[in-house]
Amino acid sequence: MTAKRIHVMAAVIRDAAGRILLARRPEHVHQGGLWEFPGGKLEAGESRLTGLGRELLEELGIRVEQARPLLDIRHDYPDKQVRLDVWLVDAFSGEPHGAEGQPVRWVLPAELDEYAFPAANAPIVTAAQLPERYVITPDLSSSAELVEGVGRAIAGGARLIQVRQTRWSASVYADACAELLERFAGQAVLMFKGDAVPEQPGCGWHLTARQLLALGADLSAGRARLAGFGGLVAASCHNARELALAADLGVDFVTLSPVLPTASHPGVAGMGWDQAAALIAGVNMPVYVLGGMRAADCAQAFAVGAQGVAGIRGFW
């Protein structure tokens, strides 16, 4: 017997103030009482954007004016295969309201963690809180230069920054991380790399591929280690095996590289957009494409299912 295929549209609706609209599921339905991102089933013959627009008009009384893909989640149950097709809607007309009697509420992205969602919505919550650009620091000569550069990046709008320094000793790097947290706490999420990452608010951990493989050698222990970290956890991935391992360990997001040729790895051919799209389609988490990226590549990144773009030279 062939499993039934269900294509569900969902929307992260964002207003001019950056707030996100949530709707509460009726008590009598499956997972009733939980909050969700509005949407519904795609009908036969509908395009994705048409189906999204119809559902939001029926549920909220709004007309979609600008939207783009955000995240594509696939889950197989014994009797059905569900595709949760999530779009970011940041321009609409009309005043959103619960047209079917459901409570709705505008919340800030940071407040999403205070609401109970169906388990399948966890990566959507993460995607809704992450920016479109992931800035990575270049190798620098001093901590003063690093602090100055991070401050400049934050002033320019960066909200997610990987603090990467491959030539510094562990102690110099740790001191610089402490200074960054003291100076920029609450202004951006700083993703640190290494084996002794600070564990405090506003601090994340970006795993190297080596660390990812080491943690994956004992999945149970690896999951427990990451679950106990308390902040965002990301991982550097380069192939399907590493992406699957990151998903099994429960990381929050990943980078996928190299997509295009890059000066930092001369002679290494990028995988290209088509292969990146195929790899991204196989995971249910936000993915930043990395390698030869510029801000102008965001549209192409969205088209292949990525959260956005990551890079050093194009963003620092």
C-alpha positions in Angstrom: 0.0 0.0 0.0 1.4 3.4 -1.0 1.6 5.9 1.8 -0.6 9.0 1.3 1.3 12.1 0.5 0.1 15.4 2.2 1.5 18.8 1.2 0.9 21.4 4.0 1.7 25.1 3.6 2.7 27.1 6.6 3.7 30.8 7.0 6.0 32.7 9.2 4.2 36.1 8.9 6.3 39.0 9.9 5.1 42.6 10.3 7.0 45.9 9.9 8.1 45.7 13.6 9.6 42.3 13.1 6.9 40.5 15.1 5.6 37.1 14.0 2.0 36.0 14.0 1.0 32.8 15.8 -2.4 31.0 15.8 -3.6 28.6 18.5 -4.9 25.2 17.5 -8.5 24.3 18.5 -8.7 22.1 21.6 -10.6 19.3 19.8 -8.1 18.7 17.0 -4.8 16.7 17.0 -2.3 18.5 19.2 -5.1 21.0 20.2 -4.2 23.9 22.4 -0.7 24.2 20.9 0.5 27.3 19.0 1.4 27.0 15.3 2.4 29.0 12.2 -0.8 29.5 10.1 -1.4 27.5 7.0 -3.1 24.4 5.7 -3.2 21.7 3.0 -2.3 22.4 -0.6 -5.1 21.4 -2.9 -4.6 19.4 -6.1 -3.4 21.5 -9.0 -2.5 24.5 -6.9 0.9 26.2 -7.1 2.6 26.5 -3.7 2.2 30.3 -3.5 -1.4 30.2 -4.7 -2.2 27.6 -2.0 -0.5 29.6 0.7 -2.4 32.7 -0.3 -5.7 30.9 -0.3 -5.1 29.4 3.2 -4.0 32.7 4.7 -7.1 34.5 3.2 -9.4 31.8 4.6 -7.7 31.6 8.1 -6.6 35.2 8.7 -8.4 37.4 6.2 -5.1 38.7 4.7 -3.8 38.8 1.1 -0.1 37.9 0.5 1.9 40.5 -1.3 5.4 39.3 -0.8 6.6 35.9 0.2 9.6 33.5 -0.3 10.4 29.9 0.7 11.9 29.6 4.2 12.1 25.9 5.2 10.9 22.6 3.7 10.3 19.8 6.2 9.5 16.2 5.2 8.4 13.5 7.6 7.3 10.0 7.0 4.7 8.3 9.1 3.6 4.7 8.7 0.4 5.7 6.9 1.3 9.0 5.3 4.2 11.2 4.1 3.9 14.9 5.1 5.7 17.8 3.5 5.6 21.0 5.7 6.3 23.7 3.2 7.2 26.9 5.1 7.3 30.4 3.6 8.2 33.8 5.0 5.5 36.4 4.4 6.7 39.9 5.1 4.2 41.9 3.1 0.4 41.5 3.2 -2.8 43.5 3.0 -5.6 43.4 5.5 -5.7 43.1 9.3 -4.9 39.5 10.5 -7.5 38.0 12.7 -8.8 34.6 13.6 -11.3 34.3 10.7 -12.2 30.7 11.8 -12.4 31.6 15.5 -8.9 30.7 16.4 -6.9 33.0 18.8 -4.0 34.8 17.1 -1.1 36.7 18.7 1.8 38.8 17.5 5.1 37.9 19.3 8.8 38.9 18.9 11.1 36.3 17.6 12.9 36.0 20.9 9.5 35.2 22.6 8.8 32.2 20.4 10.6 30.0 22.9 7.9 30.8 25.5 5.2 29.1 23.4 4.3 25.4 23.1 4.4 24.2 19.5 4.0 20.7 17.9 7.3 19.0 17.8 7.5 19.2 14.0 7.6 23.0 14.3 10.9 23.2 16.2 13.0 23.9 13.2 10.5 26.5 12.0 11.0 28.3 15.3 14.7 28.3 14.8 14.4 29.5 11.2 12.1 32.3 12.3 14.7 33.5 14.8 17.7 33.3 12.5 18.8 36.1 10.1 19.5 35.7 6.4 23.3 36.3 6.7 25.8 34.5 8.9 29.0 36.5 9.2 32.3 34.7 9.7 35.4 36.5 11.0 38.6 36.3 9.0 42.0 35.4 10.6 43.2 38.5 12.4 46.4 39.6 14.1 45.0 40.8 17.5 42.0 40.6 19.8 41.6 44.4 19.4 41.2 44.0 15.7 38.6 41.3 16.3 36.6 43.4 18.7 36.7 46.4 16.4 35.6 44.3 13.5 32.7 42.6 15.3 31.5 46.0 16.5 31.6 47.2 13.0 29.7 44.2 11.7 27.0 44.6 14.4 26.6 48.3 13.6 26.1 47.2 9.9 23.2 44.9 10.9 24.9 41.5 11.6 23.0 39.5 14.1 24.7 36.1 13.9 28.5 36.0 13.9 30.9 33.0 13.9 34.0 34.0 15.8 36.6 32.0 13.9 40.4 32.3 14.5 42.5 29.4 13.2 45.9 30.8 14.2 45.4 31.8 17.8 46.3 29.8 20.9 43.3 28.5 22.9 44.0 30.9 25.8 44.2 34.0 23.5 41.0 32.9 21.8 39.3 32.4 25.1 40.3 35.8 26.4 39.0 37.4 23.1 35.7 35.6 23.4 35.2 36.8 27.0 35.8 40.4 25.8 33.4 40.0 22.9 30.7 38.7 25.3 31.3 41.6 27.7 31.1 44.2 24.9 28.3 42.9 22.7 26.0 40.8 25.0 22.4 41.1 23.7 23.4 42.8 20.4 24.1 39.7 18.4 24.5 35.9 18.8 28.2 35.0 18.8 29.0 31.5 17.7 32.3 30.3 19.1 34.5 27.4 17.9 36.6 25.2 20.0 36.4 22.6 22.7 35.9 25.0 25.6 33.1 27.3 24.5 31.6 29.8 27.0 28.1 28.8 28.2 26.1 31.9 28.8 23.2 33.8 27.1 24.0 35.1 23.6 26.7 32.5 23.2 26.5 29.7 20.6 28.8 26.8 19.6 29.8 26.1 16.0 31.1 22.6 15.6 33.8 21.8 13.2 33.3 18.7 11.0 35.9 17.0 13.2 33.9 17.7 16.3 30.7 16.7 14.6 32.1 13.3 13.7 33.6 12.8 17.2 30.2 13.6 18.9 28.5 11.3 16.4 30.7 8.4 17.4 28.4 7.9 20.4 25.0 9.4 19.4 23.5 9.1 22.9 26.4 10.9 24.6 26.7 13.4 21.8 23.0 14.3 22.0 23.2 14.7 25.7 26.3 16.9 25.4 24.6 19.3 22.9 21.3 19.3 24.7 23.0 20.4 27.9 24.8 23.3 26.2 22.0 25.7 26.5 22.6 27.9 23.5 22.4 27.6 19.7 24.5 24.8 18.2 25.6 24.8 14.6 27.9 22.5 12.6 30.1 22.7 9.5 28.9 20.2 6.9 30.2 19.3 3.4 28.3 16.2 2.4 25.1 14.1 3.0 26.8 12.0 5.7 27.7 15.1 7.8 24.3 16.6 7.3 22.6 13.4 8.4 24.8 13.2 11.5 24.1 16.9 12.4 20.4 16.1 12.2 20.8 13.0 14.3 22.7 14.9 17.0 20.0 17.6 17.0 22.0 20.7 16.1 20.0 23.9 15.4 21.4 24.8 12.0 24.3 24.0 9.7 26.6 25.5 7.1 27.0 23.6 3.8 30.2 24.2 1.8 31.8 24.8 -0.5 29.0 25.7 -2.9 31.0 27.9 -5.2 34.8 28.2 -5.6 36.4 30.3 -2.9 39.7 32.0 -2.3 40.1 30.4 1.1 40.3 27.0 -0.5 42.0 27.4 -3.9 41.8 24.5 -6.3 38.7 23.1 -4.6 35.7 23.0 -6.9 32.3 24.0 -5.4 29.5 21.5 -5.4 27.3 24.0 -7.3 23.7 25.1 -6.7 22.0 22.0 -8.0 23.9 19.6 -5.6 23.4 22.1 -2.7 19.6 22.0 -3.4 19.6 18.2 -3.4 21.5 18.0 -0.1 19.3 20.7 1.6 16.2 18.8 0.5 17.3 15.9 2.6 17.5 17.7 6.0 14.9 19.3 8.2 16.8 22.2 9.6 18.0 25.7 8.5 21.1 25.5 6.2 23.4 28.4 5.4 25.2 28.0 2.1 28.9 28.8 2.3 31.8 29.2 -0.2 32.1 32.1 -2.6 29.0 33.7 -1.3 28.0 37.4 -1.5 25.0 39.2 -0.2 23.6 39.3 -3.7 23.4 35.4 -3.6 20.7 35.5 -1.0 17.9 35.1 -3.6 19.6 32.1 -5.1 20.1 30.6 -1.7 16.4 31.0 -0.9 15.5 29.3 -4.2 17.5 26.2 -3.3 15.9 26.0 0.2 18.6 27.6 2.3 18.1 29.9 5.3 20.6 32.3 3.7 24.2 32.8 3.0 27.4 32.6 5.1 30.8 34.0 4.4 33.9 35.9 5.3 35.1 38.1 2.5 31.6 39.0 1.2 30.4 40.1 4.6 33.2 41.3 6.9 
